[in-house]
């Protein structure tokens, strides 16, 4: 296969997969009230249906990123798609909350294998001058999946039950597998022959599980001890990685590579401040506004739809203007959008909510693909798998933190009970406090984005941040 055909095949496969995984996540958010009614679960356990999947992704992303660099990115990617497909079938067949949670964890492991490798395959076959463009297309696919999820998920939940949300992904995954075996020739393993750090992987997994599980136990006193144990374990992981010959994660990149370090931090903060927005507003629209799943999905589709439109443009813009400048403008717009959602009331017009979604979608688009471009272009080729895993880890860990904040607020204000009309004022209070926290987080992320440093030498259009900022605004207008 010639280089052009290989590049197109890699882009199609990565783009399809980038569509299907967020589609699943956003569909589940809209289906949660239906799952609650069938299994009679409380608000905290309901949030774990989303959180358990994310926890599995966070725990396994880094190890699979490293395994992909050693044994082949295509092998890990293919195995991940297979596992995701099978676990989706079993999620649909679940007859209890525990069974659904178990297969959601397996789904998360499959997605970790895919997240850790899909982007690495793309940057392996595309040269630096084209990366912003293809990563923008890839990010757009993510947002199209997020857009289609609430709409199609709402329709399917309303007319075919929540189980159909899992089954609809199966044919797409099978098609992805056929494309891999038929069109994606070759393999990429730039760290072939190096050893896998099993001890480091174990310490990392236990530490992350401890921190996230501890957060879920808040506000109980014992949660602080579990979180502390997880934090101590994480520091032990860092210390181990700095001394081992072949670390599972190249921690030194955070010490020696300013762009890599602060771009990852900006991604972590952005996702921590934004992921639970869909979860919270799905509950708000269906419980407080009494909208059907289908109508609620139509409202929620606005934000990712705007993302999908502008992400390819933002990616191309980051090939021309320093990614940190484009991403920082996006972070500023996102902060403004989050701050406006603090003022949600039961009688808030839908037009106000849709306006906030448009602003958030535009901010996300300007941030995501330029920030990803900065991370992937800041490392050498043999670290592509680690960098891809890093992008996925920051995204998934941020999602975990975001859902963790929502879970803690539900525990404090609502408790382990079903959400009924008499508890709607407490739900509104939880949502308001959540958006205050998210706004403050995103405001702090602006500074992380600004100070990350240059990815490349300026070529006249963005020698100073102020001039680059002006270029971004001018390009948008």
C-alpha positions as CSV (number, residue, x, y, z in Angstrom):
1,X,0.0,0.0,0.0
2,X,1.4,3.4,-0.9
3,X,1.9,6.1,1.7
4,X,-1.2,8.2,0.6
5,X,-3.5,5.2,0.9
6,X,-2.0,4.2,4.3
7,X,-2.6,7.7,5.6
8,X,-6.2,7.8,4.5
9,X,-6.9,4.3,5.9
10,X,-5.4,5.3,9.3
11,X,-7.4,8.5,9.3
12,X,-10.7,6.7,8.5
13,X,-10.2,4.0,11.1
14,X,-9.1,6.4,13.8
15,X,-11.9,8.8,13.0
16,X,-14.6,6.1,13.1
17,X,-13.3,4.9,16.4
18,X,-13.1,8.5,17.7
19,X,-16.8,8.8,16.8
20,X,-18.1,5.6,18.4
21,X,-16.5,5.8,21.9
22,X,-17.8,9.3,22.8
23,X,-21.1,8.4,21.2
24,X,-21.4,5.6,23.8
25,X,-20.5,7.9,26.7
26,X,-22.9,10.7,25.8
27,X,-25.7,8.1,25.0
28,X,-25.3,6.6,28.4
29,X,-25.7,10.0,30.1
30,X,-29.1,10.5,28.5
31,X,-30.1,6.9,29.3
32,X,-29.2,7.1,33.1
33,X,-32.7,8.0,34.3
34,X,-34.1,5.0,32.4
35,X,-31.5,2.7,34.0
36,X,-32.3,4.2,37.4
37,X,-36.0,3.3,37.0
38,X,-35.3,-0.3,35.9
39,X,-32.7,-1.2,38.5
40,X,-33.9,1.2,41.3
41,X,-30.5,2.6,42.0
42,X,-29.6,5.7,44.1
43,X,-28.1,8.9,42.7
44,X,-24.5,8.0,43.9
45,X,-24.6,4.4,42.4
46,X,-26.1,5.9,39.2
47,X,-23.1,8.1,38.7
48,X,-20.8,5.0,39.1
49,X,-22.3,3.6,35.9
50,X,-20.4,6.4,34.1
51,X,-17.5,6.6,36.6
52,X,-16.6,2.8,36.6
53,X,-16.0,3.0,32.9
54,X,-13.8,6.1,33.2
55,X,-11.8,4.5,36.1
56,X,-10.9,1.5,34.0
57,X,-9.8,3.8,31.1
58,X,-7.5,5.8,33.5
59,X,-6.0,2.8,35.1
60,X,-5.1,1.0,31.9
61,X,-4.3,3.8,29.5
62,X,-0.7,4.2,30.5
63,X,0.3,0.5,30.6
64,X,-1.3,-0.1,27.2
65,X,0.4,3.0,25.7
66,X,3.7,1.5,26.7
67,X,2.8,-2.0,25.5
68,X,1.8,-0.5,22.1
69,X,5.2,1.1,21.8
70,X,6.9,-2.2,22.5
71,X,4.7,-4.8,20.8
72,X,2.9,-2.8,18.1
73,X,0.2,-0.1,18.1
74,X,-2.0,-1.8,15.6
75,X,-2.1,-5.0,17.7
76,X,-3.2,-3.2,20.8
77,X,-5.7,-1.1,18.9
78,X,-7.3,-4.1,17.2
79,X,-7.5,-6.0,20.5
80,X,-9.2,-3.0,22.1
81,X,-11.9,-2.7,19.5
82,X,-12.7,-6.5,19.9
83,X,-12.9,-6.2,23.7
84,X,-15.1,-3.0,23.4
85,X,-17.5,-4.8,21.0
86,X,-17.9,-7.9,23.1
87,X,-18.4,-5.9,26.4
88,X,-21.0,-3.7,24.7
89,X,-23.1,-6.8,23.8
90,X,-22.9,-8.0,27.5
91,X,-23.7,-4.5,28.8
92,X,-26.9,-4.7,26.7
93,X,-27.7,-8.1,28.2
94,X,-27.2,-7.0,31.8
95,X,-29.9,-8.0,34.3
96,X,-28.5,-6.3,37.4
97,X,-26.5,-3.1,38.3
98,X,-23.5,-5.2,39.3
99,X,-23.4,-7.0,36.0
100,X,-23.7,-3.7,34.1
101,X,-20.9,-2.2,36.2
102,X,-18.6,-5.2,35.5
103,X,-19.0,-5.0,31.8
104,X,-18.7,-1.2,31.8
105,X,-15.3,-1.8,33.4
106,X,-14.4,-4.2,30.5
107,X,-15.6,-1.6,28.1
108,X,-13.3,0.9,29.7
109,X,-10.3,-1.5,29.4
110,X,-11.1,-1.9,25.7
111,X,-11.3,1.8,25.2
112,X,-8.0,2.3,27.1
113,X,-6.4,0.1,24.5
114,X,-7.9,2.2,21.7
115,X,-7.3,5.6,23.2
116,X,-3.6,4.7,23.9
117,X,-2.9,3.8,20.3
118,X,-5.3,5.5,17.8
119,X,-3.7,9.0,18.0
120,X,-0.2,7.4,18.1
121,X,-1.0,5.6,14.8
122,X,-2.1,8.9,13.2
123,X,1.0,10.8,14.1
124,X,3.1,7.8,13.1
125,X,1.9,8.1,9.5
126,X,1.4,11.8,9.1
127,X,4.3,14.4,9.0
128,X,4.4,17.3,11.5
129,X,3.1,19.8,9.0
130,X,-0.2,17.9,8.6
131,X,-0.8,16.8,12.2
132,X,-2.9,19.8,13.3
133,X,-5.2,19.1,10.4
134,X,-5.7,15.4,10.9
135,X,-5.9,15.7,14.7
136,X,-8.5,18.4,14.2
137,X,-10.5,16.0,12.0
138,X,-10.1,13.3,14.7
139,X,-11.3,15.7,17.5
140,X,-14.2,16.7,15.2
141,X,-15.2,13.0,15.1
142,X,-15.2,12.9,18.9
143,X,-17.5,15.8,19.0
144,X,-19.8,14.4,16.3
145,X,-20.1,11.3,18.4
146,X,-20.9,13.5,21.4
147,X,-23.5,15.3,19.2
148,X,-25.2,12.2,17.9
149,X,-25.1,10.5,21.3
150,X,-27.7,12.5,23.2
151,X,-30.0,12.8,20.1
152,X,-29.9,9.1,18.9
153,X,-29.5,7.9,22.5
154,X,-32.6,9.8,23.5
155,X,-34.6,8.4,20.7
156,X,-33.4,4.8,21.3
157,X,-33.9,5.0,25.0
158,X,-37.4,6.3,24.5
159,X,-38.5,3.8,21.9
160,X,-36.2,0.8,22.2
161,X,-35.0,0.9,25.9
162,X,-31.5,1.9,27.2
163,X,-30.1,-1.5,26.1
164,X,-30.2,-0.5,22.5
165,X,-27.7,2.3,23.2
166,X,-25.0,-0.4,23.7
167,X,-26.1,-2.6,20.7
168,X,-26.0,0.2,18.2
169,X,-22.2,0.5,18.5
170,X,-21.6,-3.2,17.6
171,X,-22.1,-3.0,13.8
172,X,-19.8,0.1,13.6
173,X,-17.1,-1.7,15.6
174,X,-17.3,-4.7,13.3
175,X,-16.9,-2.4,10.3
176,X,-13.8,-0.8,12.0
177,X,-12.3,-4.3,12.5
178,X,-12.9,-5.2,8.8
179,X,-11.1,-2.0,7.8
180,X,-8.2,-2.7,10.0
181,X,-7.7,-6.2,8.6
182,X,-8.4,-5.1,5.0
183,X,-6.7,-1.7,4.7
184,X,-4.4,-0.9,7.6
185,X,-1.2,-2.6,6.6
186,X,2.0,-2.5,8.6
187,X,2.9,-2.1,12.3
188,X,4.4,0.6,14.5
189,X,6.6,-0.4,17.5
190,X,9.3,2.2,18.0
191,X,10.3,0.8,21.4
192,X,10.5,-2.8,20.2
193,X,12.8,-5.0,22.4
194,X,12.5,-2.9,25.5
195,X,11.1,-4.4,28.7
196,X,7.6,-3.7,30.1
197,X,7.5,-2.2,33.6
198,X,5.0,-4.5,35.4
199,X,5.8,-3.2,38.9
200,X,5.3,0.4,37.9
201,X,2.0,-0.5,36.2
202,X,0.8,-2.2,39.3
203,X,1.7,0.7,41.6
204,X,0.1,3.2,39.2
205,X,-3.2,1.2,39.0
206,X,-3.5,0.8,42.8
207,X,-2.7,4.5,43.4
208,X,-5.3,5.7,40.9
209,X,-7.9,3.3,42.2
210,X,-7.2,4.5,45.8
211,X,-7.6,8.1,44.9
212,X,-10.8,7.8,42.9
213,X,-12.4,5.3,45.3
214,X,-11.5,7.6,48.2
215,X,-13.2,10.5,46.4
216,X,-16.3,8.4,46.0
217,X,-16.5,7.8,49.7
218,X,-16.5,11.5,50.6
219,X,-17.7,13.0,52.9
220,X,-16.9,10.0,55.2
221,X,-13.8,10.4,57.3
222,X,-12.3,7.1,56.1
223,X,-12.3,8.5,52.6
224,X,-9.4,10.8,53.6
225,X,-7.2,7.9,54.6
226,X,-8.0,6.1,51.3
227,X,-7.2,9.2,49.3
228,X,-4.0,9.7,51.3
229,X,-2.9,6.1,50.6
230,X,-3.5,6.7,46.9
231,X,-1.5,9.9,46.9
232,X,1.4,8.3,48.7
233,X,1.3,5.4,46.2
234,X,1.3,7.9,43.3
235,X,4.5,9.5,44.7
236,X,6.0,6.0,45.0
237,X,5.1,5.4,41.4
238,X,6.9,8.6,40.3
239,X,10.0,7.7,42.3
240,X,10.1,4.2,40.8
241,X,9.6,5.5,37.3
242,X,12.6,7.9,37.7
243,X,15.0,5.1,38.5
244,X,13.8,2.1,36.4
245,X,15.6,1.6,33.1
246,X,12.4,1.2,31.0
247,X,9.6,3.0,32.8
248,X,5.9,2.4,31.9
249,X,5.6,6.2,31.7
250,X,8.4,8.5,30.9
251,X,8.0,10.8,33.9
252,X,11.1,12.7,32.9
253,X,9.2,14.3,30.1
254,X,7.3,16.3,32.7
255,X,10.6,17.6,34.1
256,X,12.5,18.3,30.8
257,X,9.7,19.1,28.4
258,X,7.8,22.3,29.4
259,X,5.4,22.2,26.4
260,X,4.5,18.5,27.2
261,X,4.1,19.1,30.9
262,X,1.9,22.2,30.8
263,X,-0.2,21.1,27.8
264,X,-1.0,17.9,29.8
265,X,-1.9,20.0,32.8
266,X,-4.1,22.2,30.8
267,X,-5.9,19.2,29.3
268,X,-6.4,17.7,32.8
269,X,-7.9,21.0,34.1
270,X,-10.1,21.5,31.0
271,X,-11.7,18.0,31.2
272,X,-12.0,18.2,35.0
273,X,-14.0,21.4,34.6
274,X,-16.2,20.3,31.7
275,X,-17.0,16.6,31.4
276,X,-19.7,16.5,34.1
277,X,-21.6,19.3,32.3
278,X,-23.5,16.9,30.1
279,X,-24.2,14.6,33.1
280,X,-25.6,17.4,35.2
281,X,-27.6,19.1,32.5
282,X,-29.0,15.8,31.4
283,X,-30.5,15.4,34.9
284,X,-31.5,19.1,35.0
285,X,-33.4,18.9,31.6
286,X,-35.2,15.7,32.4
287,X,-36.0,16.2,36.1
288,X,-36.3,19.9,36.6
289,X,-37.5,20.9,33.1
290,X,-39.5,17.6,32.7
291,X,-38.2,17.1,29.1
292,X,-38.4,13.7,27.4
293,X,-35.1,11.9,26.7
294,X,-35.5,12.8,23.0
295,X,-36.0,16.5,23.6
296,X,-33.3,16.7,26.2
297,X,-30.9,15.0,23.8
298,X,-31.8,17.6,21.1
299,X,-30.8,20.4,23.6
300,X,-27.6,18.6,24.6
301,X,-26.6,18.1,21.0
302,X,-25.9,21.8,20.5
303,X,-22.6,21.9,22.4
304,X,-20.8,19.0,20.6
305,X,-22.3,20.0,17.3
306,X,-20.5,23.4,17.6
307,X,-17.3,21.5,18.6
308,X,-17.5,19.3,15.5
309,X,-17.9,22.3,13.2
310,X,-14.9,24.3,14.5
311,X,-12.4,21.6,15.6
312,X,-10.9,20.9,12.1
313,X,-10.5,24.7,11.7
314,X,-8.9,25.0,15.1
315,X,-6.5,22.2,14.2
316,X,-5.4,23.8,11.0
317,X,-5.1,27.1,12.8
318,X,-2.6,25.5,15.3
319,X,-0.4,24.4,12.3
320,X,0.0,28.2,11.5
321,X,-0.2,29.9,14.9
322,X,1.3,28.7,18.2
323,X,-1.0,26.0,19.7
324,X,-0.8,27.6,23.2
325,X,-2.3,30.8,21.9
326,X,-5.3,29.1,20.1
327,X,-5.9,26.8,23.1
328,X,-5.7,29.7,25.6
329,X,-8.4,31.6,23.7
330,X,-10.5,28.4,23.9
331,X,-9.9,28.1,27.6
332,X,-11.0,31.7,28.2
333,X,-14.3,31.2,26.3
334,X,-14.9,27.9,28.2
335,X,-14.5,29.7,31.5
336,X,-17.0,32.3,30.5
337,X,-19.5,29.6,29.4
338,X,-19.2,27.7,32.7
339,X,-19.6,30.9,34.7
340,X,-22.9,31.6,33.0
341,X,-24.3,28.2,34.0
342,X,-23.9,29.1,37.7
343,X,-27.1,31.1,37.4
344,X,-29.3,28.2,36.2
345,X,-32.8,28.2,37.8
346,X,-35.8,26.0,37.4
347,X,-37.4,28.6,35.1
348,X,-34.3,29.5,33.1
349,X,-35.2,29.7,29.4
350,X,-34.0,27.0,27.1
351,X,-32.6,29.8,24.9
352,X,-30.2,30.8,27.6
353,X,-29.0,27.2,28.1
354,X,-28.5,26.8,24.3
355,X,-26.5,30.0,24.2
356,X,-24.2,28.7,26.9
357,X,-23.8,25.4,25.0
358,X,-22.8,27.3,21.9
359,X,-20.1,29.3,23.8
360,X,-18.8,26.2,25.5
361,X,-18.7,24.2,22.2
362,X,-16.7,27.0,20.6
363,X,-14.3,27.2,23.5
364,X,-13.8,23.4,23.6
365,X,-13.1,23.3,19.8
366,X,-10.4,26.0,20.1
367,X,-8.8,24.3,23.0
368,X,-8.9,20.6,22.3
369,X,-7.2,19.9,18.9
370,X,-4.5,22.6,19.3
371,X,-3.7,21.3,22.7
372,X,-3.5,17.7,21.5
373,X,-1.3,18.9,18.6
374,X,1.1,20.5,21.1
375,X,1.4,17.3,23.2
376,X,1.9,15.0,20.3
377,X,4.4,17.3,18.4
378,X,6.5,18.0,21.5
379,X,7.9,14.4,21.8
380,X,10.2,12.3,19.6
381,X,8.8,9.3,17.7
382,X,9.6,6.6,20.2
383,X,7.4,8.3,22.7
384,X,4.3,8.6,20.5
385,X,2.5,5.8,22.3
386,X,3.3,7.3,25.7
387,X,2.2,10.8,24.5
388,X,-1.0,9.3,23.1
389,X,-1.7,7.5,26.4
390,X,-0.9,10.8,28.2
391,X,-3.5,12.6,26.2
392,X,-6.0,9.9,26.9
393,X,-5.0,9.7,30.6
394,X,-5.4,13.5,31.2
395,X,-8.7,13.4,29.4
396,X,-10.0,10.3,31.3
397,X,-8.5,11.4,34.7
398,X,-10.1,14.8,34.1
399,X,-13.4,13.2,33.4
400,X,-13.0,11.1,36.6
401,X,-12.3,14.2,38.6
402,X,-15.3,16.0,37.1
403,X,-17.6,13.0,37.8
404,X,-16.0,12.7,41.2
405,X,-16.9,16.3,42.0
406,X,-20.5,15.7,40.9
407,X,-20.6,12.4,42.9
408,X,-19.3,14.1,46.1
409,X,-21.8,16.9,45.8
410,X,-24.6,14.4,45.3
411,X,-23.4,12.6,48.4
412,X,-23.4,15.8,50.4
413,X,-26.6,17.5,49.3
414,X,-28.8,14.6,48.2
415,X,-27.4,11.4,49.7
416,X,-27.9,7.8,48.6
417,X,-31.5,8.1,47.6
418,X,-33.5,8.2,44.4
419,X,-34.0,11.7,42.9
420,X,-37.7,12.5,43.5
421,X,-39.6,15.8,43.2
422,X,-39.1,16.7,46.8
423,X,-35.4,16.5,46.3
424,X,-35.3,18.8,43.2
425,X,-34.2,21.9,45.2
426,X,-31.2,19.8,46.5
427,X,-30.4,18.7,42.9
428,X,-30.4,22.4,41.8
429,X,-28.1,23.3,44.7
430,X,-25.7,20.5,43.7
431,X,-25.7,21.7,40.1
432,X,-25.0,25.4,41.1
433,X,-22.1,24.5,43.4
434,X,-20.6,22.2,40.7
435,X,-20.6,25.0,38.2
436,X,-18.9,27.3,40.7
437,X,-16.1,24.8,41.2
438,X,-15.8,24.1,37.5
439,X,-15.6,27.8,36.7
440,X,-12.8,28.3,39.2
441,X,-10.9,25.2,37.8
442,X,-11.1,26.4,34.2
443,X,-10.0,29.9,35.2
444,X,-6.9,28.4,36.7
445,X,-6.4,26.4,33.5
446,X,-6.0,29.6,31.5
447,X,-2.6,30.3,33.2
448,X,-1.4,26.7,32.7
449,X,-2.2,27.1,29.0
450,X,-0.4,30.5,28.7
451,X,2.9,29.5,30.4
452,X,3.4,26.2,28.5
453,X,6.1,27.7,26.2
454,X,6.6,27.6,22.4
455,X,6.2,24.5,20.4
456,X,8.2,26.0,17.5
457,X,10.0,29.2,16.6
458,X,7.6,32.0,15.7
459,X,7.6,32.9,12.0
460,X,6.3,36.4,12.4
461,X,2.6,35.9,12.9
462,X,2.7,35.3,16.7
463,X,6.0,36.6,18.1
464,X,4.3,37.9,21.2
465,X,1.3,36.3,22.9
466,X,-0.7,39.5,22.3
467,X,0.0,39.5,18.6
468,X,-0.8,35.8,18.4
469,X,-4.1,36.4,20.3
470,X,-5.0,39.0,17.8
471,X,-4.3,36.6,15.0
472,X,-6.6,34.0,16.5
473,X,-9.4,36.5,16.9
474,X,-8.9,37.8,13.4
475,X,-9.0,34.3,12.0
476,X,-12.2,33.5,13.8
477,X,-13.9,36.6,12.7
